[in-house]
Amino acid sequence: MSLAQILNLAASALVALFAAVFITTYHLLAPWRRTAMGWHLMLFTGAIGLLGLYTIVVTFTGLDGTPAMILRYARTVLLMVVAGLIAQRTWMVWAAQHPAKVQDGTDTTSAGTGSREETP
């Protein structure tokens, strides 16, 4: 293997490893299933980690034959998932910057409720 292949393999292994560590930690410590952001973080991190794992597997199995073809299909699906998650992330940012309005024109966020804490 060339130096470039070794570096690619090492970087992909780090991505896969840290994605697995994050997913395990977040799963055990956070109620991620309750929020859209929690689901987003888990799915995005999982997809990126699986792309790193893909590179590792393809490196060891070679680029020819049925296993490589199946892995390329899996990689294509993962890339589509990443594209969808980036679109979701864009929507989440847009929605956070444009809070919903109630019928009287006031926003529904806590910043727009009119309640202010008094300072001493």
C-alpha positions in Angstrom: 0.0 0.0 0.0 1.2 3.5 -0.7 1.5 6.2 1.9 -1.7 7.9 0.6 -3.6 4.7 1.0 -2.3 4.2 4.5 -3.2 7.7 5.5 -6.7 7.3 4.0 -7.2 4.1 5.9 -6.0 5.6 9.1 -8.2 8.7 8.8 -11.2 6.5 7.9 -10.5 4.3 10.9 -10.5 7.4 13.1 -13.8 8.6 11.7 -15.4 5.2 12.2 -14.0 4.9 15.7 -15.0 8.4 17.0 -18.4 8.1 15.4 -18.9 4.8 17.3 -17.7 6.4 20.5 -20.0 9.4 20.0 -23.0 7.2 19.2 -22.5 5.0 22.2 -21.9 7.9 24.5 -24.9 9.9 23.2 -27.2 6.9 23.3 -26.3 6.1 26.9 -26.3 9.7 28.3 -28.8 11.7 26.4 -32.6 11.3 25.6 -31.8 11.7 21.9 -35.0 10.0 20.7 -37.2 12.8 22.1 -36.0 15.6 19.7 -35.5 16.1 16.0 -31.9 17.3 16.7 -31.1 14.2 18.7 -32.2 12.0 15.8 -30.3 14.2 13.4 -27.1 13.9 15.4 -27.4 10.2 15.7 -28.2 9.6 12.0 -25.6 12.0 10.7 -22.8 10.7 12.9 -23.8 7.1 12.0 -23.8 7.8 8.3 -20.4 9.5 8.4 -19.0 6.7 10.6 -20.3 4.1 8.1 -18.6 5.9 5.3 -15.4 5.6 7.2 -16.0 1.9 7.7 -16.8 1.5 4.0 -13.3 2.8 3.2 -11.7 0.3 5.6 -13.7 -2.7 4.3 -13.1 -1.8 0.6 -9.4 -1.4 1.3 -9.2 -4.9 2.7 -11.6 -6.6 0.3 -10.2 -5.0 -2.9 -12.1 -3.0 -5.5 -13.3 -5.9 -7.7 -16.0 -8.5 -7.5 -19.4 -8.8 -5.9 -18.5 -7.6 -2.4 -17.1 -4.4 -3.8 -20.2 -3.8 -6.0 -22.5 -4.4 -2.9 -20.4 -2.0 -0.9 -20.6 0.7 -3.6 -24.4 0.4 -3.6 -24.3 0.8 0.2 -22.0 3.8 -0.1 -24.4 5.4 -2.6 -27.3 4.9 -0.1 -25.1 6.4 2.7 -24.3 9.4 0.5 -28.0 9.9 -0.2 -28.7 9.8 3.6 -26.0 12.4 4.2 -27.5 14.6 1.5 -30.9 14.3 3.1 -29.5 15.0 6.5 -27.7 18.1 5.2 -31.0 19.3 3.7 -32.7 18.6 7.1 -29.9 20.6 8.9 -30.5 23.5 6.5 -34.2 23.4 7.3 -33.6 23.3 11.0 -31.3 26.3 10.8 -33.9 28.2 8.7 -36.7 27.3 11.1 -34.7 28.3 14.1 -34.0 31.7 12.6 -37.6 32.3 11.5 -39.8 31.4 14.6 -43.4 30.6 14.0 -46.0 33.4 14.5 -49.3 33.1 16.2 -52.4 34.8 14.7 -51.9 38.1 16.5 -48.4 38.5 15.0 -46.3 37.7 18.0 -43.8 34.9 17.9 -44.1 31.7 19.9 -40.6 31.5 21.2 -39.8 32.3 24.8 -38.0 35.4 23.7 -41.2 36.8 22.2 -43.6 36.1 25.0 -43.1 39.5 26.5 -42.0 38.2 29.9 -38.9 39.8 31.2 -37.0 39.1 34.3 -36.5 42.2 36.5 -32.9 43.0 37.4 -32.2 44.3 40.8 
